[in-house]
Amino acid sequence: MLSFFKKDKGKTTKGRGISYYDRENMVHKLSDLVTILNPETKQIFTSPEIIKYSGIPLSEITESGIIKLYDEPAFVIDKFEIIEDYKVMFYRHPVAKFTFLMQFHFYKGSFFFLSNMVTATGLLMDSDKKTIIGRISNKYFPDLQLDSAKGFEIKLNDNVNNFISVFDGVNFRVNYINNSPRNIQILNNSDLSDGPSTENFDSTIDDYF
């Protein structure tokens, strides 16, 4: 586990409004979840180690376990217009010059992924990103050779199909993906459409003109 991701109950920031967390929430429809589970990455590595979060295998993460680890979340979103039985638990921890906004995503009671957005006092520098990736590689892939010319986006697989995905865009995120057979089955049995059919939408919107 990365040392600066350790439990720190006294530094959880609360009181931010729903607009902030809704804006940062990475999933608003199930197709968003599918995209997150299938990132496009130039640098892919495979580790012999099982990926864990705070010592817990990703397939064993539960809502109660996260609350035990971090106390009550700073915010919870569990009402979605077009997704049933979806829940996001947010935690926001400042540690030294970094702030970590963690969002744990559960669908149909199963943990799917954690996204940890890293920001810093001032601009998050390339040296900071290298440090974070270095901490990950030391734990799971000590011999990882990062090609900085290809950027900082990497995908690190383990041998049970889970992976860590580093995304370096408008925000810098470290995503832990639980790609378990149970989750694959849940998605295969889910309706991945983004909303009502065009025909239903057209007939409904006609009522307002």
TORKOL-4160 file (C-alpha; in steps of 0.2 Angstrom, whole numbers, padded with zeros to 4 digits, m for minus):
209
<pt num="1" X="0000" Y="0000" Z="0000"/>
<pt num="2" X="0006" Y="0017" Z="m0004"/>
<pt num="3" X="0012" Y="0025" Z="0013"/>
<pt num="4" X="0003" Y="0042" Z="0009"/>
<pt num="5" X="m0014" Y="0032" Z="0006"/>
<pt num="6" X="m0014" Y="0026" Z="0024"/>
<pt num="7" X="m0029" Y="0029" Z="0036"/>
<pt num="8" X="m0030" Y="0046" Z="0043"/>
<pt num="9" X="m0047" Y="0049" Z="0051"/>
<pt num="10" X="m0043" Y="0066" Z="0058"/>
<pt num="11" X="m0039" Y="0074" Z="0041"/>
<pt num="12" X="m0055" Y="0069" Z="0031"/>
<pt num="13" X="m0063" Y="0085" Z="0024"/>
<pt num="14" X="m0082" Y="0086" Z="0025"/>
<pt num="15" X="m0095" Y="0099" Z="0021"/>
<pt num="16" X="m0093" Y="0100" Z="0002"/>
<pt num="17" X="m0109" Y="0101" Z="m0008"/>
<pt num="18" X="m0117" Y="0088" Z="m0020"/>
<pt num="19" X="m0112" Y="0098" Z="m0035"/>
<pt num="20" X="m0094" Y="0096" Z="m0031"/>
<pt num="21" X="m0095" Y="0077" Z="m0029"/>
<pt num="22" X="m0107" Y="0075" Z="m0043"/>
<pt num="23" X="m0095" Y="0084" Z="m0054"/>
<pt num="24" X="m0080" Y="0073" Z="m0049"/>
<pt num="25" X="m0090" Y="0057" Z="m0049"/>
<pt num="26" X="m0083" Y="0047" Z="m0064"/>
<pt num="27" X="m0099" Y="0036" Z="m0067"/>
<pt num="28" X="m0116" Y="0044" Z="m0072"/>
<pt num="29" X="m0122" Y="0030" Z="m0084"/>
<pt num="30" X="m0116" Y="0012" Z="m0085"/>
<pt num="31" X="m0107" Y="0015" Z="m0102"/>
<pt num="32" X="m0095" Y="0026" Z="m0091"/>
<pt num="33" X="m0091" Y="0011" Z="m0080"/>
<pt num="34" X="m0087" Y="0000" Z="m0096"/>
<pt num="35" X="m0075" Y="0014" Z="m0102"/>
<pt num="36" X="m0066" Y="0014" Z="m0085"/>
<pt num="37" X="m0064" Y="m0004" Z="m0085"/>
<pt num="38" X="m0057" Y="m0004" Z="m0103"/>
<pt num="39" X="m0044" Y="0010" Z="m0103"/>
<pt num="40" X="m0033" Y="0015" Z="m0118"/>
<pt num="41" X="m0015" Y="0014" Z="m0112"/>
<pt num="42" X="0002" Y="0014" Z="m0121"/>
<pt num="43" X="0012" Y="0006" Z="m0107"/>
<pt num="44" X="0006" Y="m0011" Z="m0100"/>
<pt num="45" X="0015" Y="m0021" Z="m0087"/>
<pt num="46" X="0011" Y="m0037" Z="m0078"/>
<pt num="47" X="0015" Y="m0041" Z="m0060"/>
<pt num="48" X="0016" Y="m0057" Z="m0051"/>
<pt num="49" X="0009" Y="m0049" Z="m0036"/>
<pt num="50" X="m0010" Y="m0049" Z="m0032"/>
<pt num="51" X="m0016" Y="m0031" Z="m0032"/>
<pt num="52" X="m0023" Y="m0025" Z="m0016"/>
<pt num="53" X="m0029" Y="m0009" Z="m0008"/>
<pt num="54" X="m0023" Y="m0006" Z="0010"/>
<pt num="55" X="m0019" Y="m0025" Z="0011"/>
<pt num="56" X="m0036" Y="m0030" Z="0005"/>
<pt num="57" X="m0038" Y="m0040" Z="m0011"/>
<pt num="58" X="m0049" Y="m0030" Z="m0023"/>
<pt num="59" X="m0062" Y="m0044" Z="m0024"/>
<pt num="60" X="m0064" Y="m0043" Z="m0005"/>
<pt num="61" X="m0067" Y="m0025" Z="m0003"/>
<pt num="62" X="m0084" Y="m0021" Z="0005"/>
<pt num="63" X="m0093" Y="m0005" Z="0010"/>
<pt num="64" X="m0092" Y="m0010" Z="0028"/>
<pt num="65" X="m0073" Y="m0013" Z="0026"/>
<pt num="66" X="m0070" Y="0004" Z="0019"/>
<pt num="67" X="m0080" Y="0012" Z="0033"/>
<pt num="68" X="m0069" Y="0002" Z="0045"/>
<pt num="69" X="m0053" Y="0008" Z="0036"/>
<pt num="70" X="m0058" Y="0026" Z="0034"/>
<pt num="71" X="m0073" Y="0030" Z="0045"/>
<pt num="72" X="m0089" Y="0037" Z="0038"/>
<pt num="73" X="m0087" Y="0044" Z="0020"/>
<pt num="74" X="m0086" Y="0063" Z="0017"/>
<pt num="75" X="m0101" Y="0061" Z="0004"/>
<pt num="76" X="m0111" Y="0047" Z="m0003"/>
<pt num="77" X="m0121" Y="0047" Z="m0020"/>
<pt num="78" X="m0133" Y="0032" Z="m0021"/>
<pt num="79" X="m0147" Y="0040" Z="m0031"/>
<pt num="80" X="m0145" Y="0039" Z="m0050"/>
<pt num="81" X="m0158" Y="0043" Z="m0063"/>
<pt num="82" X="m0153" Y="0029" Z="m0075"/>
<pt num="83" X="m0143" Y="0017" Z="m0064"/>
<pt num="84" X="m0152" Y="0006" Z="m0051"/>
<pt num="85" X="m0142" Y="0000" Z="m0036"/>
<pt num="86" X="m0126" Y="0010" Z="m0039"/>
<pt num="87" X="m0117" Y="0019" Z="m0025"/>
<pt num="88" X="m0101" Y="0030" Z="m0024"/>
<pt num="89" X="m0093" Y="0033" Z="m0007"/>
<pt num="90" X="m0081" Y="0048" Z="m0007"/>
<pt num="91" X="m0066" Y="0052" Z="0005"/>
<pt num="92" X="m0055" Y="0067" Z="0004"/>
<pt num="93" X="m0039" Y="0067" Z="0013"/>
<pt num="94" X="m0025" Y="0080" Z="0013"/>
<pt num="95" X="m0008" Y="0073" Z="0017"/>
<pt num="96" X="0007" Y="0084" Z="0017"/>
<pt num="97" X="0007" Y="0094" Z="0000"/>
<pt num="98" X="m0005" Y="0081" Z="m0008"/>
<pt num="99" X="m0024" Y="0080" Z="m0007"/>
<pt num="100" X="m0032" Y="0063" Z="m0012"/>
<pt num="101" X="m0050" Y="0062" Z="m0017"/>
<pt num="102" X="m0055" Y="0044" Z="m0017"/>
<pt num="103" X="m0071" Y="0037" Z="m0024"/>
<pt num="104" X="m0076" Y="0019" Z="m0021"/>
<pt num="105" X="m0089" Y="0013" Z="m0033"/>
<pt num="106" X="m0101" Y="m0001" Z="m0030"/>
<pt num="107" X="m0114" Y="m0009" Z="m0042"/>
<pt num="108" X="m0127" Y="m0021" Z="m0036"/>
<pt num="109" X="m0118" Y="m0023" Z="m0019"/>
<pt num="110" X="m0101" Y="m0027" Z="m0028"/>
<pt num="111" X="m0085" Y="m0017" Z="m0027"/>
<pt num="112" X="m0080" Y="m0012" Z="m0045"/>
<pt num="113" X="m0066" Y="0001" Z="m0044"/>
<pt num="114" X="m0058" Y="0014" Z="m0033"/>
<pt num="115" X="m0052" Y="0030" Z="m0041"/>
<pt num="116" X="m0039" Y="0041" Z="m0032"/>
<pt num="117" X="m0037" Y="0058" Z="m0039"/>
<pt num="118" X="m0021" Y="0066" Z="m0033"/>
<pt num="119" X="m0019" Y="0085" Z="m0032"/>
<pt num="120" X="m0006" Y="0096" Z="m0024"/>
<pt num="121" X="m0003" Y="0113" Z="m0017"/>
<pt num="122" X="0000" Y="0122" Z="m0032"/>
<pt num="123" X="0003" Y="0112" Z="m0048"/>
<pt num="124" X="0006" Y="0093" Z="m0048"/>
<pt num="125" X="0023" Y="0092" Z="m0055"/>
<pt num="126" X="0030" Y="0078" Z="m0067"/>
<pt num="127" X="0042" Y="0074" Z="m0052"/>
<pt num="128" X="0027" Y="0071" Z="m0041"/>
<pt num="129" X="0019" Y="0059" Z="m0054"/>
<pt num="130" X="0035" Y="0050" Z="m0056"/>
<pt num="131" X="0036" Y="0048" Z="m0037"/>
<pt num="132" X="0018" Y="0041" Z="m0036"/>
<pt num="133" X="0021" Y="0029" Z="m0050"/>
<pt num="134" X="0037" Y="0024" Z="m0042"/>
<pt num="135" X="0028" Y="0019" Z="m0026"/>
<pt num="136" X="0016" Y="0009" Z="m0036"/>
<pt num="137" X="0030" Y="0000" Z="m0045"/>
<pt num="138" X="0040" Y="m0003" Z="m0030"/>
<pt num="139" X="0026" Y="m0013" Z="m0023"/>
<pt num="140" X="0020" Y="m0023" Z="m0038"/>
<pt num="141" X="0033" Y="m0022" Z="m0051"/>
<pt num="142" X="0051" Y="m0016" Z="m0045"/>
<pt num="143" X="0059" Y="m0018" Z="m0062"/>
<pt num="144" X="0046" Y="m0007" Z="m0071"/>
<pt num="145" X="0054" Y="0004" Z="m0084"/>
<pt num="146" X="0043" Y="0019" Z="m0087"/>
<pt num="147" X="0046" Y="0028" Z="m0103"/>
<pt num="148" X="0043" Y="0046" Z="m0099"/>
<pt num="149" X="0042" Y="0050" Z="m0118"/>
<pt num="150" X="0026" Y="0040" Z="m0118"/>
<pt num="151" X="0018" Y="0050" Z="m0103"/>
<pt num="152" X="0013" Y="0044" Z="m0087"/>
<pt num="153" X="m0002" Y="0033" Z="m0091"/>
<pt num="154" X="0001" Y="0015" Z="m0087"/>
<pt num="155" X="m0009" Y="m0001" Z="m0084"/>
<pt num="156" X="m0002" Y="m0014" Z="m0072"/>
<pt num="157" X="m0011" Y="m0031" Z="m0073"/>
<pt num="158" X="m0010" Y="m0045" Z="m0060"/>
<pt num="159" X="m0013" Y="m0063" Z="m0063"/>
<pt num="160" X="m0031" Y="m0063" Z="m0058"/>
<pt num="161" X="m0036" Y="m0050" Z="m0071"/>
<pt num="162" X="m0037" Y="m0035" Z="m0059"/>
<pt num="163" X="m0027" Y="m0020" Z="m0063"/>
<pt num="164" X="m0021" Y="m0003" Z="m0058"/>
<pt num="165" X="m0023" Y="0011" Z="m0072"/>
<pt num="166" X="m0015" Y="0028" Z="m0070"/>
<pt num="167" X="m0024" Y="0042" Z="m0080"/>
<pt num="168" X="m0015" Y="0058" Z="m0083"/>
<pt num="169" X="m0027" Y="0070" Z="m0091"/>
<pt num="170" X="m0036" Y="0086" Z="m0084"/>
<pt num="171" X="m0034" Y="0076" Z="m0067"/>
<pt num="172" X="m0021" Y="0064" Z="m0062"/>
<pt num="173" X="m0029" Y="0048" Z="m0056"/>
<pt num="174" X="m0024" Y="0031" Z="m0050"/>
<pt num="175" X="m0038" Y="0018" Z="m0053"/>
<pt num="176" X="m0039" Y="0001" Z="m0044"/>
<pt num="177" X="m0050" Y="m0010" Z="m0055"/>
<pt num="178" X="m0059" Y="m0026" Z="m0048"/>
<pt num="179" X="m0061" Y="m0036" Z="m0064"/>
<pt num="180" X="m0068" Y="m0051" Z="m0055"/>
<pt num="181" X="m0078" Y="m0065" Z="m0064"/>
<pt num="182" X="m0093" Y="m0059" Z="m0053"/>
<pt num="183" X="m0092" Y="m0041" Z="m0059"/>
<pt num="184" X="m0090" Y="m0047" Z="m0077"/>
<pt num="185" X="m0106" Y="m0057" Z="m0075"/>
<pt num="186" X="m0115" Y="m0042" Z="m0067"/>
<pt num="187" X="m0111" Y="m0031" Z="m0082"/>
<pt num="188" X="m0115" Y="m0045" Z="m0094"/>
<pt num="189" X="m0133" Y="m0046" Z="m0086"/>
<pt num="190" X="m0135" Y="m0027" Z="m0085"/>
<pt num="191" X="m0144" Y="m0016" Z="m0098"/>
<pt num="192" X="m0129" Y="m0004" Z="m0104"/>
<pt num="193" X="m0141" Y="0008" Z="m0114"/>
<pt num="194" X="m0139" Y="0026" Z="m0108"/>
<pt num="195" X="m0157" Y="0030" Z="m0107"/>
<pt num="196" X="m0174" Y="0029" Z="m0115"/>
<pt num="197" X="m0175" Y="0024" Z="m0133"/>
<pt num="198" X="m0175" Y="0038" Z="m0146"/>
<pt num="199" X="m0193" Y="0034" Z="m0150"/>
<pt num="200" X="m0199" Y="0036" Z="m0132"/>
<pt num="201" X="m0189" Y="0052" Z="m0130"/>
<pt num="202" X="m0196" Y="0059" Z="m0146"/>
<pt num="203" X="m0214" Y="0056" Z="m0141"/>
<pt num="204" X="m0211" Y="0062" Z="m0123"/>
<pt num="205" X="m0203" Y="0078" Z="m0128"/>
<pt num="206" X="m0217" Y="0082" Z="m0141"/>
<pt num="207" X="m0228" Y="0085" Z="m0126"/>
<pt num="208" X="m0218" Y="0101" Z="m0123"/>
<pt num="209" X="m0220" Y="0109" Z="m0140"/>
